[in-house]
Every structure is written in structure tokens, then in C-alpha cells.
């Protein structure tokens, strides 16, 4: 009974044709002396690759292994190269097979078997790269589901037919049209380009943050400009790889302009405000600020849209950049400027108040964080209260009196101890109760 392929779906017919071609090819290889000689050369090339790879691997390991304490860029590069040593075996096999292919083609004018073996060794190299060398999660995912299938199709000779088929299929989006192959190429290239963009952005940001001679606001601005430039270049390269005509993006650019004028107006305003803040340096990472609404905290991060404040009780406050431009913001400049605080106290009316300023100023000066500039501690008479005479001592410190710093509390302890040491009484409220009329008599 014969099997009628004409009644089967087209995909089944194509699969059957490929299977018949493969069977005919296998029979021709099995009966051809040239094919057997090529099989022998493949075995010899693989055995030779094993020997050479073992020797080279030991040599490279001795040369490239840095000292354990080395932590410079050269040591990092050498450790990276060491990770690629598993590629030696398949690549050496590929190299020796390529040399054998040139010899076979010069003798037999045919090299299909050895060419197939060469592609197999290349596939093994790609497999080793994905399984043993690439550790980044995104790149490993890309390697497993894109690079390995492409290498497998190339090995069996189906990559070119598939590429031609995808190039014939087109997709149109308004004025923009591209082939399915360009779309696939764009997805792959886009993933790689934006991963490289993120990696290079992290490296440049870290490098800029290490430049302590630059102002913090200038470091932030430089990092943002470089981030925008890196991803803009990646986007333009992606469009070029996909074969999209940049002039066709004029309509999209106009739509984006309209969107900025209406729906994205606030986002654009916050972005421009953020650039102004970074240029002028009015508020930057590390500053302690108090907003017009009463919220206060330290700026821990500045993004293109907003600044993030962290309060001393662990909360994060996201403040749009526009608020720093259009509303009143108190900047205590925790990143360097000194701040003045005062600690109030009272003494008894029996005290010689002329002695109090000198005693208190001398005591407060002993605090290690209290500054002599711009002004030393200054004790002032503030008034005559109901229970005692009111004083306050003003002092300057670098930092904010909150969180880990307890400047006012420490100064009050110093004041208490100084007053006790000089027998100066700290008053407390006293009340006199006057009873009119005879006292009530208790009954028997």
C-alpha cells in the first residue's frame, strides 16, 4: 500500500521531502570513499583538538590567573578571559576541521561531510558558550532561546531557506513597512543593544560618582546626560538595523510633540525642573530639605521626574521636581553647611545671672561636634518667667539634629551637669493655695 503525500498538508509534504533528501544524502555518504576519508579527517581533527586544547588550557591558566589580592582592571580582564577556556576544545576542532576541508576539496573537489562536521563543532562551541560561560540572566536567556536555535538551523543547513522565507514576508504600520526578518533581527539586536546600554550606563555612573572633585549636582547631571545619550544611540542603531527609514518617524515625532503639549505636560515640566536643579545645585543628593507642606527628609535619589526624600523614621517621600522650583523649600544643606540650634533652660530667681552665660558657654564648648565657626556657643537671656529666669544657648554644628544626631539632647545634658556643679537651682513650677474662711471640722 503506497502512502499518498499529495493529500497531506503542505508542511507534512515539505517535511517528507527534507527526510527523503536527508536519506539520499546519508546513502551517498555511506557509499562514497571521499565521504569516508572526510569522516576519518573529522575524527583526527577532534583527537588533535583534544591534545592541543589540554596543553593550551594549562598554559593559559598559568599565564592569565592573577594574584588573589589583585583587584584592578587588568586582573578583572584576565579573570574574564579565563572563563572562556572551555571554548578551546570546540574552537580548535573547528579550526583543524577547516584546514582539513581545504585539503579534501583540493583532492576530491567535494567536502560536504567535513563541512557538516565543521558546523557541528561550531554548534558545540555555541552550546558551551551558553551553558558554561554566559552567566548574565538576560544574555543566558537570549543564548538559550535565540543563539542556540540559530546555530542548530545553521548546522543542518536550514538557516538560509528560513531567512529567505522571512525576508519575503512584510509587515506594514502606516507609512512604515519592514520584513518579518528585520523584525526578528530588531528584537534580537534591541535586546542586546539595550542590555549593553544598561551595562555601560552603570559603568559610567559608577565612574562619575567616584569623581569626588565634581559637585554632587554636576555628577548627577553628567550621569543623566550620558544615560540619555547612550540609550538614544542604542535606539538609532536599532532603527538602522531594522532598516527603518528615519524620515518615516516624522509622523510619530509630531504625535509625541502633541502628547507633550497636552497629556505629558507635567512630565515635561518635571523633567526640565530636574535639569535646572542639577545645573544650579539648589538641592542635590545628600541635602536635608523641608518642604512647604512640612515634610522633611534627606534627598537620597534624584530621577528625571522626581526627587526621593528619606525621613528619619524610614519613610520615602516622592516629590516632583517642579515643587522644588515653584514652592518654598528649606534646604538645611546636610552635605556640608553648618546649622544653628538652640537649647532653652531656666534658672532660679536666687541665681546670680551674670555668672550663667560663662558657665554654660564653657560647658557647651566641650561637645566635640559643636563648632567655633561661624560663631562659638552663645548663651542669651531671653526673659523672666513665672517660675524662673529663661535662658537659651545657641550653637552651630555640621549636620541635622535628628536621626543619629542628638545635638540638642547632648547640650541639655551638659547644661544640667554644669548648673548642678555650680549649685545653680533649676526651678520648677510652684503654686500657692490660699484658703479663705475656717477649715472644715471633721465629725466625730
PECOR-V992276 format. One line per field, one symbol per residue. ss: DSSP state (H for helix, E for strand, - for the rest). psi: psi as a letter, one per 20 degrees, with the letter a starting at -180 (. if undefined). burial: I if it has 24 or more other C-alpha atoms within 12 Angstrom, else O. A space follows every 50 residues. Layout:
BEGIN
ss->???
psi->???
burial->???
END
This chain:
BEGIN
ss->----HHH--HHHHHHHHHHHHHHHHHHHHH--HHHHHHHHHHHHHHHHHH HHHHHHHHHHHHHH--------HHHHHHHHHHHHHHHHHHHHHHHHHHHH HHHHHHHH---HHHHHHHHHHHHHHHHHHHHHH---HHHHHHHHHHHHHH HHHHH---HHHHHHHHHH-EEEE--EEEEHHHHHHHHHHHHHHHHHHHHH HHHHHHHHH------HHHHHHHHHHHHHHHHHHHHHHHHHHH---HHHHH HHHHHHHHHHH---HHHHHHHHHHHHHHHH-------EEE-----EEEEE EE---EEEEE-----EEEEEHHHHHH---EE------EEEEEEEEEE--- --HHHHHHHHHHHHH----E-------EEEEEEE----EEEEEEEEEE-- ------HHHHHHHHHHHHHHH-----------------------
psi->pqpohhirqhhhghhhghghghghgghhhhjphhghhhgghggghgghhg gghgghghghhhgiorqhipkahghghhhghhhjhiigghhhggghhggh ghgghhgikqkgghhghghghhghgggggghhgohpgghgghghiggghg hghhgjjigghhggghhhpqppncipqrrhghgghhgghgggghghgggh ggghggghhinihqqghhggggggghgggghgghghhghghikpphhijh ghhhhhgghhhehkggggghghhhggghghkhprpiqoqprhjiqqrpoi qpahhrqpqorijjqppopqhhhihirpppoimijhqqqprqoqrqrqij qnihhggggghhghhiphipqiqiqrpopqphroahiapprpppqpqoap mrciplgggghhgggghgghhjkpporqpqqppppprqqpppq.
burial->OOOOOOOOOOOOOOOOOOOOOOOOOOOOOOOOOIIOIIIOIIIOIIOIII OOIOOOIOOOOOOOIOOOOOOOOOOOOIIOOIIIIIIIIIIIIIIIIIOI IOOIOOOOOOIIIIIIIIIIIIIIIIIIIIIOIIOOOOIIOIIIOIIIOI IIOIIIOOOOOOOOOOOOOOOOOOOOOIIOIIIIIIOIIIIIIIOOIIOO IOOIIOOIOOOOOOIIIIIIIIIIIIIOOIIOOIIOOIIOIIOIOOOOOO OOOOOOOOOOOOOOOOOIIIIIIIIIIIOOIIIIIIIIIIIOOOOIIIII IIIIIIIIIIIOOOOOIIIIIIIIIOOOIOIIIIIOOIIIIIIIIIIIOO OOIOOIIOIIIIIIIOIOIIIOOOOIIIIIIOOOOOOIIIIIIIIIIIII IOOOOOIIOIIIOIIIOIIOOOOIIIOOOOOOOOOOOOOOOOOO
END
